[in-house]
């Protein structure tokens, strides 16, 4: 499924047993995937998705949930925001994906107030003028395995 030029690519509020598979979202006005956090979402899997060029928000923005898993997902070139934003998640797993050239200096992947995090086989590539690959705030229990952090120094041509 291809979604382009919408307010949010997909907006989810209080869902149980969510599965998104093979979804591409291009240039949403705010967030690509927006799980808004007004009520918790439980048991969510996002698989083989590619979100790019969110105009004012994050490509993936998931707040308040339990058992959230992203498998084989990519985030490229959010114009202002982050590739991935997670908050208030209980058991977050990210596997086999990447974040490249998202504009927010606070991180390609930003995780806060989250418990039990596993990131496996992930590529962090920040924008060329700096920024964090991974930003953690108040995260308890994290495992990083097979992750690659690019760094940039000096001028690039």
LUMLOLUM-680488 format. One line per field, with one value per residue (C-alpha): x, y, z; residue number from 1. Coordinates in pm, 1 decimal, padded with zeros to 6 digits, m for minus. Example, Ala and Ser with C-alpha at 12.3 -4.5 7.8 and 13.67 -1.06 7.14 Angstrom:
<rs>
px	01230.0  01367.0
py	m00450.0  m00106.0
pz	00780.0  00714.0
i	1  2
</rs>
This chain:
<rs>
px	00000.0  00132.2  00016.1  00128.0  00056.1  m00180.3  m00196.3  m00072.2  00005.1  m00168.6  m00320.8  m00388.5  m00562.6  m00621.6  m00580.8  m00519.7  m00344.5  m00223.0  m00023.5  00109.1  00294.0  00446.6  00329.6  00509.6  00433.2  00571.1  00564.2  00288.5  00224.7  00300.7  00380.2  00406.6  00272.8  00111.4  00010.2  m00103.5  m00079.8  m00422.4  m00495.5  m00247.4  m00200.8  m00119.6  00053.6  00160.5  00385.9  00510.9  00686.3  00864.5  00754.0  00927.6  00834.9  01003.7  01002.5  00756.3  00725.2  00685.7  00690.4  00849.8  00831.6  00736.6  00581.2  00459.1  00354.6  00203.8  00192.9  00288.1  00463.5  00563.7  00778.7  00929.9  01086.3  01266.5  01152.5  01327.2  01298.0  01454.6  01475.0  01216.7  01241.0  01226.7  01165.1  01314.4  01311.5  01159.5  01010.5  00898.1  00759.4  00597.6  00640.6  00656.6  00865.1  00995.4  01178.9  01342.4  01508.4  01668.2  01606.6  01757.0  01726.1  01904.6  01930.6  01641.1  01678.3  01623.5  01948.7  01796.1  01827.4  01753.0  01587.1  01458.2  01332.0  01200.7  01018.3  01035.6  01108.9  01265.6  01417.8  01596.4  01759.5  01908.6  02070.2  02007.4  02182.9  02192.8  02301.7  02260.0  02245.2  02583.4  02587.5  02563.8  02293.1  02256.8  02202.5  02027.1  01893.2  01774.8  01594.0  01470.3  01500.4  01527.7  01667.8  01822.1  02006.9  02195.3  02317.2  02469.7  02406.8  02605.9  02653.5  02789.7  02975.0  03064.6  03365.7  03483.3  03327.4  03167.4  03160.0
py	00000.0  00342.4  00656.1  01004.7  01369.7  01319.3  01493.3  01179.6  00879.9  00651.5  00762.8  00492.8  00546.7  00269.0  m00044.7  m00407.5  m00649.9  m00406.8  m00535.1  m00306.0  m00485.2  m00348.9  00009.6  00303.8  00656.4  00958.3  01320.4  01337.3  01688.5  01577.3  01213.6  00906.6  00665.7  00839.0  00637.4  00932.3  00806.6  00918.3  00550.0  00261.6  00045.0  m00317.8  m00580.9  m00385.4  m00509.5  m00288.6  m00494.2  m00410.9  m00047.1  00252.6  00601.8  00911.8  01289.7  01374.2  01751.3  01876.5  01561.1  01220.5  00941.2  00695.4  00844.2  00583.4  00685.8  00479.2  00113.9  m00235.3  m00502.3  m00293.2  m00451.9  m00304.7  m00549.5  m00453.4  m00089.5  00216.5  00588.7  00845.3  01221.2  01355.3  01725.4  01856.5  01559.2  01228.2  00898.3  00717.2  00851.4  00615.2  00712.4  00519.2  00176.5  m00147.2  m00395.8  m00239.3  m00443.0  m00296.0  m00540.8  m00526.1  m00164.3  00178.7  00553.8  00782.9  01157.4  01260.2  01625.6  01632.3  01675.0  01496.2  01161.4  00938.8  00718.4  00888.5  00669.9  00800.7  00666.6  00312.9  m00025.2  m00336.0  m00221.1  m00441.1  m00302.3  m00567.8  m00523.1  m00150.8  00122.4  00476.2  00739.2  01098.0  01410.1  01535.0  01841.3  01643.4  01498.4  01184.1  00840.3  00715.0  00931.4  00764.5  00936.3  00743.8  00403.3  00093.8  m00230.8  m00194.7  m00441.1  m00327.3  m00601.0  m00559.2  m00187.4  00051.2  00419.2  00642.7  00958.0  01258.6  01482.7  01781.4  01901.6  01672.5  01749.0
pz	00000.0  m00095.0  00087.2  m00014.3  00067.8  00365.7  00706.2  00889.4  00671.7  00924.1  01256.9  01517.0  01847.6  02103.7  01899.6  01993.1  01761.1  01493.0  01193.4  00921.1  00642.1  00319.0  00363.0  00200.6  00314.7  00131.7  00244.5  00507.8  00640.5  00998.9  01092.5  00870.9  01133.3  01431.5  01736.3  01943.5  02302.6  02422.3  02493.6  02485.5  02179.0  02256.1  02044.7  01739.6  01457.8  01175.7  00909.5  00581.2  00585.2  00430.3  00547.5  00410.9  00406.2  00686.8  00651.3  01013.1  01228.6  01261.5  01007.5  01286.6  01603.6  01851.0  02201.0  02481.7  02397.2  02495.2  02290.2  01989.9  01719.9  01402.3  01157.6  00836.2  00844.8  00703.5  00766.6  00539.4  00522.9  00767.7  00682.6  01042.3  01270.5  01366.2  01185.7  01482.8  01806.9  02083.6  02425.1  02709.6  02551.7  02748.6  02543.7  02222.3  01958.9  01647.1  01410.5  01066.8  00970.5  00946.6  00976.3  00734.3  00691.2  00916.6  01012.6  01391.8  01579.2  01881.6  01712.5  01418.2  01681.6  01997.6  02282.6  02615.0  02921.2  02783.1  02943.0  02782.6  02451.7  02198.7  01883.5  01658.0  01316.3  01268.0  01066.5  01212.1  00961.3  01084.0  00875.2  00760.0  00987.6  01310.8  01527.0  01732.7  01587.0  01901.5  02183.1  02505.2  02792.1  03097.0  02928.7  03147.1  03008.8  02663.2  02440.5  02128.3  01895.0  01550.8  01515.2  01297.2  01380.6  01105.7  01204.6  00996.7  01049.3  00858.1  00536.8  00285.3  m00083.8
i	1  2  3  4  5  6  7  8  9  10  11  12  13  14  15  16  17  18  19  20  21  22  23  24  25  26  27  28  29  30  31  32  33  34  35  36  37  38  39  40  41  42  43  44  45  46  47  48  49  50  51  52  53  54  55  56  57  58  59  60  61  62  63  64  65  66  67  68  69  70  71  72  73  74  75  76  77  78  79  80  81  82  83  84  85  86  87  88  89  90  91  92  93  94  95  96  97  98  99  100  101  102  103  104  105  106  107  108  109  110  111  112  113  114  115  116  117  118  119  120  121  122  123  124  125  126  127  128  129  130  131  132  133  134  135  136  137  138  139  140  141  142  143  144  145  146  147  148  149  150  151  152  153  154  155  156  157
</rs>
